[in-house]
């Protein structure tokens, strides 16, 4: 009996010591994270090809602005203020972006210190802007409901399309009072938008509802949004099990160990793998969304049902509806759905892609005029193609503000674009091989490519042959090769470190948001 008591006492002491040890570790980690995050001036918003960052450091958890919600799946945290650092920019290697994300000491390396920053201020309900107004008091209330396009990534508060919409309406109709509310939430699909419409938007008694979804609906995320909402009340045992699990995975010590284990196993794919994947998907037949419906957040069929129901609910309350297209991908199967709904219901549709594309073409024309380049003269100096199945294509990229120590390079899947080997296909700024003028900062390269096919490519700047160094933006450029005519085709001039009219790979920039807001304003003005 004495031995048993001694054994029990020894075990109890050991457990107590272990518990104290882990408690000290937990307190120390929490204290370290709080101290670290108090020093943060800018939250890095990194980008990687394929959106693949690997495991996220646990000290970033407290800087996230989304939290779980039983009805909406997630929603914004209320009363949050963040300043983000945009890393949609050139870097030496892709590891530089990931290293910035995982950096514990919140200082910025010199290569990121001049990057664009943007500020987010969320109100008491978690929406971007001032607290939602109560009674309309004679104002025309406009509810802008949508995803990150409505929320306004990656621009400041006054540059979002709802903010610019309010300003355009004030300028053009100073005799009318407008109340514009931004109800956009990052990552929302039309499924979540419908839930938000039912639970909050209709209560605002809006006169106009602007509906903008689509980009996230098409995400093949491995789950359907409609399956993420629990039906029925969980049992007491299930609630206790869930609470214990949440407690365990919420421990900072556990999260740190898990992060380190995942980080050691994480091996990012080279850019060439993403080039290959892009060519195999967008470069082939259209995606059959019916066949992948179980893994798509919202299928085109459900998307149509959600948008129609949102419009029906709004109009049943006496509100007018404006539909907003928000995808930069011209092959989206969701865009025809919006056109069909617009025609059926007689509601206006603002085609954001058309607005952005038109503005992008003007930027390209203006750049060509500013540099004084003559495509016709340059084209006449190149030989006529003999192979009717291939088209000579001249790629051109302007250095802009980028220093070019050696040369720009182009790389794609096609053998004439290096077969995915970086820094091997050099471009020219010497007046040869299709280059219009030596030393003007526009680097050119001529390739004979399959007519009628889409080609995907990236640029690099003066890196070592075969190494992914001197990277441009984390963005895969593409072009549809026109039918063969014998004469070379000069592509519009790209700019290294810039995608015209885009703030990142998924969103337009502040100029695009302003164009969209003006188009929406014109539709709303036609109502009154």
C-alpha positions in Angstrom: 0.0 0.0 0.0 2.9 2.4 0.9 4.5 1.6 -2.4 1.3 2.3 -4.3 0.9 5.6 -2.5 4.5 6.5 -3.4 4.0 5.5 -7.0 0.8 7.6 -7.2 2.5 10.6 -5.6 5.4 10.3 -8.0 3.1 10.1 -11.0 1.1 13.1 -9.7 4.3 15.1 -9.2 5.4 14.2 -12.7 2.1 15.2 -14.3 2.0 18.4 -12.3 5.6 19.3 -13.4 4.7 18.5 -17.0 1.5 20.5 -16.8 3.4 23.5 -15.3 6.1 23.2 -18.0 3.6 23.3 -20.8 1.6 26.1 -19.1 4.8 28.2 -18.9 5.5 27.4 -22.6 1.9 28.4 -23.5 2.0 31.7 -21.6 5.5 32.5 -23.0 4.3 31.9 -26.6 1.2 33.9 -26.1 3.2 36.7 -24.6 5.7 36.6 -27.4 3.0 36.7 -30.1 1.2 39.6 -28.4 4.5 41.5 -28.2 5.4 40.7 -31.7 2.1 41.7 -33.2 2.1 44.9 -31.3 5.2 45.9 -33.3 3.6 45.1 -36.6 3.1 48.1 -38.9 2.2 46.3 -42.1 0.7 42.8 -42.4 2.3 41.2 -45.4 -0.1 39.9 -48.0 2.1 37.5 -50.0 1.4 36.0 -53.3 2.8 32.7 -54.7 2.2 30.9 -57.9 -0.9 28.7 -57.4 -1.7 30.6 -54.2 0.5 28.0 -52.4 2.2 29.5 -49.4 2.6 26.3 -47.4 1.7 26.3 -43.6 0.9 29.7 -42.1 2.8 30.7 -39.0 0.7 30.6 -35.8 1.7 34.1 -34.8 -0.3 35.4 -37.8 -3.6 34.0 -36.4 -4.3 37.1 -34.4 -3.9 39.3 -37.5 -6.6 37.5 -39.5 -9.8 39.4 -40.1 -12.1 36.4 -40.7 -13.8 34.2 -38.1 -16.1 31.2 -38.3 -19.8 31.7 -38.5 -22.5 29.0 -38.3 -24.7 30.6 -40.9 -22.3 32.5 -43.2 -19.4 30.0 -42.9 -17.2 33.0 -42.0 -17.5 36.7 -41.6 -15.3 39.7 -40.9 -14.1 40.4 -37.4 -15.7 43.7 -36.1 -13.8 46.8 -35.2 -10.6 45.8 -36.9 -8.0 48.1 -38.4 -5.1 46.7 -40.5 -2.6 48.1 -42.9 -1.5 45.6 -45.5 1.8 45.3 -47.4 1.2 44.1 -51.0 3.8 41.7 -52.2 2.4 41.3 -55.7 5.7 42.5 -57.0 9.0 41.2 -58.6 11.4 39.4 -56.3 14.7 37.6 -56.8 13.3 34.2 -55.9 9.9 32.9 -54.9 11.4 32.0 -51.5 11.7 35.7 -50.7 7.9 36.1 -50.6 7.5 33.0 -48.4 10.3 34.2 -46.1 8.6 37.5 -45.6 5.4 35.8 -44.6 7.2 33.6 -42.1 9.4 36.3 -40.6 8.9 36.4 -36.9 10.6 39.8 -36.3 8.2 42.2 -38.1 10.7 44.2 -40.1 10.7 44.7 -43.8 13.7 43.6 -46.0 14.9 46.5 -48.2 13.4 44.9 -51.4 9.9 45.3 -50.0 10.1 48.7 -48.3 8.8 50.6 -51.3 5.8 48.3 -52.0 2.2 49.4 -52.1 0.3 49.4 -48.8 -3.4 49.7 -48.2 -5.6 50.2 -45.1 -8.7 48.4 -43.9 -11.1 49.7 -41.3 -14.0 47.5 -40.3 -17.1 48.8 -38.4 -18.9 47.3 -35.4 -20.6 44.7 -37.7 -17.3 43.8 -39.5 -18.1 45.6 -42.8 -15.7 48.0 -44.4 -16.6 51.6 -43.7 -18.5 53.6 -41.0 -21.2 51.9 -38.9 -24.3 51.1 -41.0 -26.9 53.9 -40.8 -30.2 53.3 -39.1 -33.2 55.0 -40.6 -32.8 56.2 -44.2 -34.1 59.7 -43.4 -35.0 60.5 -47.0 -31.8 59.1 -48.5 -31.7 56.6 -51.3 -30.0 53.6 -49.7 -27.7 51.4 -51.9 -26.5 48.1 -50.5 -23.4 46.7 -52.3 -23.2 43.0 -51.6 -20.4 40.9 -52.9 -16.9 39.4 -52.3 -13.4 40.9 -52.3 -14.2 43.1 -55.3 -16.9 44.8 -53.3 -14.8 44.7 -50.1 -12.0 46.3 -52.1 -8.8 44.3 -52.4 -6.1 45.6 -52.6 -7.0 49.3 -52.3 -7.7 51.8 -49.5 -11.0 52.7 -48.0 -11.8 55.6 -50.3 -10.7 53.7 -53.4 -13.2 50.8 -53.2 -16.0 50.7 -55.7 -18.7 51.4 -53.1 -16.7 54.4 -51.9 -16.2 55.7 -55.4 -19.8 55.0 -56.2 -20.9 57.3 -53.4 -18.5 60.0 -54.6 -19.7 59.8 -58.3 -23.3 60.0 -57.1 -22.5 63.1 -55.0 -20.8 64.7 -57.9 -23.4 63.9 -60.6 -26.6 64.2 -58.5 -25.8 66.7 -55.7 -29.6 67.3 -55.4 -30.2 63.7 -54.2 -29.0 62.1 -50.9 -27.5 58.7 -51.3 -26.4 56.3 -48.6 -24.0 53.7 -50.0 -23.2 50.7 -47.8 -20.3 48.3 -48.5 -21.3 44.8 -47.5 -18.6 42.9 -49.2 -16.7 40.1 -47.4 -13.5 38.5 -48.5 -13.9 35.1 -50.2 -17.7 35.1 -50.3 -19.6 33.1 -52.9 -23.2 33.6 -54.0 -24.3 31.0 -51.4 -22.9 33.2 -48.6 -24.3 36.3 -50.3 -27.8 34.8 -50.2 -27.4 34.0 -46.5 -26.3 37.6 -45.9 -29.1 38.9 -47.9 -31.6 37.1 -45.7 -30.0 37.8 -42.4 -28.9 41.4 -42.8 -29.2 43.2 -46.1 -33.0 43.1 -46.3 -33.2 44.6 -42.8 -31.5 47.7 -44.1 -34.5 48.3 -46.4 -32.4 49.2 -49.4 -33.7 51.0 -52.4 -31.0 49.5 -54.7 -29.0 46.3 -54.3 -25.8 45.8 -56.3 -25.0 42.1 -56.5 -21.4 41.0 -57.4 -20.4 37.4 -57.1 -18.8 34.8 -59.3 -15.0 34.7 -58.7 -15.2 32.5 -55.7 -18.1 30.4 -56.8 -15.9 28.8 -59.5 -13.2 27.8 -57.0 -12.6 24.1 -57.1 -12.0 24.0 -53.4 -12.8 20.3 -52.7 -16.1 21.1 -51.0 -19.5 22.8 -51.7 -20.5 25.8 -49.7 -24.0 24.5 -49.2 -22.6 21.4 -47.4 -20.7 23.6 -44.9 -23.8 24.6 -43.0 -24.9 22.2 -40.3 -28.5 21.1 -40.4 -30.0 20.4 -37.0 -28.8 20.9 -33.4 -25.7 18.9 -32.4 -26.0 16.6 -29.4 -24.4 17.5 -26.0 -21.7 14.9 -26.6 -21.0 16.3 -30.0 -20.7 19.8 -28.6 -18.4 18.7 -25.8 -16.2 16.8 -28.3 -16.0 19.9 -30.5 -15.2 22.1 -27.5 -12.4 19.8 -26.4 -11.0 19.6 -29.9 -11.1 23.4 -30.3 -9.3 23.8 -27.0 -6.6 21.4 -28.0 -6.0 22.8 -31.5 -6.1 26.4 -30.0 -3.1 25.8 -27.8 -0.2 27.8 -29.1 2.3 25.1 -28.3 0.4 22.6 -30.4 0.0 25.0 -33.3 3.7 25.8 -33.3 4.7 22.1 -33.3 2.2 21.4 -36.1 3.5 24.4 -38.1 7.1 23.3 -37.8 6.2 19.8 -38.9 4.3 21.0 -41.9 7.0 23.5 -42.8 9.6 20.8 -42.9 7.4 18.7 -45.2 6.5 21.6 -47.5 8.3 21.7 -50.8 7.0 24.5 -53.1 6.7 23.7 -56.8 8.8 25.6 -59.2 7.2 28.2 -61.5 7.5 25.8 -64.4 5.1 23.4 -62.9 2.4 26.1 -62.7 3.1 27.1 -66.3 2.5 23.5 -67.3 -0.7 23.2 -65.2 -2.0 26.5 -66.7 -1.3 25.2 -70.2 -3.1 21.9 -69.5 -6.2 23.5 -68.0 -6.9 26.9 -69.5 -5.0 26.0 -72.7 -7.2 23.0 -73.4 -11.0 22.4 -73.7 -13.3 24.4 -71.4 -13.8 23.1 -67.8 -16.8 20.8 -67.4 -18.2 22.2 -64.2 -21.0 19.6 -64.1 -18.4 16.8 -63.7 -16.6 18.5 -60.9 -19.7 19.8 -59.1 -19.1 18.0 -55.8 -15.7 19.7 -55.5 -16.8 23.2 -56.7 -17.8 25.8 -54.1 -20.9 26.8 -56.1 -21.8 25.1 -59.4 -23.0 27.3 -62.3 -26.5 25.8 -61.8 -26.6 26.7 -58.1 -25.0 30.1 -58.8 -27.9 30.9 -61.1 -30.4 29.9 -58.4 -28.6 32.0 -55.8 -28.4 35.1 -57.9 -32.0 34.8 -59.0 -33.2 34.4 -55.4 -31.2 37.4 -54.2 -32.7 39.5 -57.0 -36.2 38.2 -56.2 -35.8 39.0 -52.4 -34.6 42.5 -53.2 -37.3 43.2 -55.7 -40.0 41.8 -53.4 -38.9 44.5 -50.9 -39.3 47.2 -53.6 -35.6 47.5 -54.3 -34.0 47.9 -57.8 -31.2 45.5 -58.7 -27.9 45.9 -60.5 -25.8 42.9 -61.4 -22.0 43.2 -61.3 -19.7 40.8 -63.2 -16.4 40.5 -61.2 -14.2 38.0 -63.0 -11.0 38.7 -65.0 -11.2 35.3 -66.7 -13.0 35.7 -70.1 -13.7 31.9 -70.2 -15.8 31.8 -67.1 -19.1 29.8 -67.4 -20.6 32.1 -64.8 -20.6 35.2 -67.0 -23.2 33.8 -69.4 -25.4 33.0 -66.4 -25.4 36.7 -65.4 -26.3 37.8 -68.9 -29.2 35.4 -69.0 -30.5 36.6 -65.6 -30.1 40.2 -66.6 -32.1 39.6 -69.8 -34.8 37.5 -68.1 -35.4 40.0 -65.2 -34.7 43.2 -67.1 -32.1 44.3 -64.6 -28.8 46.0 -65.7 -25.5 44.1 -65.8 -22.2 46.0 -65.4 -19.6 44.1 -67.4 -16.4 44.7 -65.4 -14.2 42.6 -67.7 -15.2 44.8 -70.7 -14.4 48.0 -68.8 -11.1 46.7 -67.6 -10.1 45.2 -71.0 -10.9 48.5 -72.8 -8.9 50.5 -70.3 -6.0 48.0 -70.6 -6.0 48.3 -74.4 -5.8 52.1 -74.1 -2.8 51.8 -71.7 -1.0 49.6 -74.3 -1.8 52.0 -77.2 -0.6 55.0 -75.2 2.6 53.3 -74.2 3.3 52.4 -77.8 2.7 56.0 -78.9 4.8 57.4 -76.1 7.7 55.2 -77.0 7.2 56.1 -80.7 7.3 52.5 -82.0 6.1 51.6 -85.5 4.9 48.0 -85.7 4.3 48.2 -89.5 7.9 49.2 -90.2 9.4 46.6 -87.8 7.2 43.8 -89.2 8.3 44.5 -92.7 11.9 43.7 -91.7 11.1 40.2 -90.5 11.0 37.2 -92.9 7.6 35.8 -94.0 6.7 32.5 -92.3 6.8 29.4 -94.5 4.9 27.1 -92.1 1.2 27.8 -92.4 0.5 26.0 -89.1 2.6 28.4 -87.1 2.5 32.1 -86.6 5.6 34.3 -85.9 4.9 36.2 -82.7 6.9 39.0 -81.3 6.8 39.3 -77.5 7.6 42.7 -76.1 8.2 43.8 -72.5 9.1 47.3 -71.3 11.5 47.6 -68.4 9.6 50.5 -66.8 11.4 51.4 -63.6 13.2 48.0 -63.4 17.0 47.8 -63.8 18.1 45.2 -66.3 21.7 44.1 -65.5 21.9 41.5 -68.2 18.7 40.9 -70.2 15.1 40.0 -69.9 14.2 36.4 -70.6 11.0 34.7 -71.6 9.9 31.2 -70.6 6.9 29.1 -71.5 6.0 25.4 -72.2 6.7 25.5 -75.9 10.2 24.6 -77.0 10.6 28.0 -78.7 9.9 29.5 -75.2 12.5 27.4 -73.5 10.4 24.3 -72.5 10.0 25.8 -69.0 13.8 26.3 -68.5 14.1 29.8 -67.0 16.7 32.4 -68.0 17.7 30.6 -71.2 15.7 32.4 -73.9 17.1 35.9 -74.0 15.1 38.8 -75.4 16.7 41.7 -77.4 17.0 45.4 -77.0 19.5 45.8 -79.7 17.3 46.4 -82.8 17.5 42.8 -84.0 15.2 39.8 -84.1 12.0 41.8 -84.2 13.1 44.5 -81.7 12.0 47.9 -83.1 14.7 50.2 -81.6 17.9 49.5 -79.8 18.3 50.8 -76.3 14.7 52.0 -75.8 14.0 49.7 -72.8 11.6 47.5 -74.8 12.9 44.0 -75.0 11.7 41.7 -77.7 11.7 38.1 -78.8 10.3 36.4 -81.9 8.9 32.8 -81.7 7.1 30.7 -84.3 4.1 29.3 -82.3 1.1 27.0 -83.1 -1.6 29.0 -84.7 -4.9 29.1 -82.9 -3.5 27.9 -79.6 -3.2 29.7 -76.3 0.4 30.2 -75.0 1.3 30.9 -71.4 4.6 32.5 -70.3 6.4 34.5 -67.7 9.4 36.9 -67.8 12.6 36.8 -65.7 15.3 39.4 -65.3 19.0 38.5 -65.5 18.9 35.3 -63.4 21.2 32.3 -63.7 20.5 29.9 -66.6 18.1 27.2 -65.5 17.3 28.9 -62.1 14.1 30.6 -61.2 15.7 33.9 -60.4 14.9 37.5 -61.2 11.2 36.8 -61.1 8.4 39.1 -62.4 5.0 39.3 -60.6 3.6 36.0 -59.5 1.3 36.0 -62.6 1.2 33.8 -65.7 0.7 35.9 -68.8 -1.1 34.4 -71.8 -2.0 35.1 -75.4 -4.2 33.4 -78.0 -2.0 33.0 -81.1 -3.9 34.3 -84.2 -4.3 32.2 -87.4 -1.2 32.2 -89.6 -1.0 34.9 -92.2 2.6 34.7 -93.0 3.4 38.1 -91.4 4.7 38.3 -87.8 2.2 39.4 -85.1 3.5 42.0 -82.7 1.9 41.6 -79.2 1.0 44.6 -77.1 3.9 45.7 -74.9 3.9 44.2 -71.4 5.7 46.0 -68.6 7.9 44.1 -66.2 6.5 44.3 -62.7 3.0 45.3 -63.8 -0.2 43.8 -65.1 -2.2 46.6 -66.6 -5.5 47.5 -64.7 -4.9 44.8 -62.1 -4.0 45.1 -58.4 -3.2 41.4 -58.3 -4.0 38.2 -60.0 -7.7 38.3 -59.1 -8.7 41.9 -58.7 -8.6 45.1 -60.7 -6.8 48.2 -59.3 -8.1 51.5 -58.1 -8.6 52.8 -61.6 -10.7 49.8 -62.5 -12.8 50.1 -59.4 -13.4 53.8 -60.3 -14.6 52.8 -63.8 -16.9 50.1 -62.3 -18.3 52.5 -59.8 -19.0 55.1 -62.5 -20.8 52.5 -64.6 -22.9 51.4 -61.6 -23.7 55.1 -60.8 -25.0 55.6 -64.3 -27.4 52.7 -63.9 -28.6 53.9 -60.5 -29.1 57.4 -61.8 -31.4 56.0 -64.5 -33.7 54.6 -61.8 -34.4 58.0 -60.3 
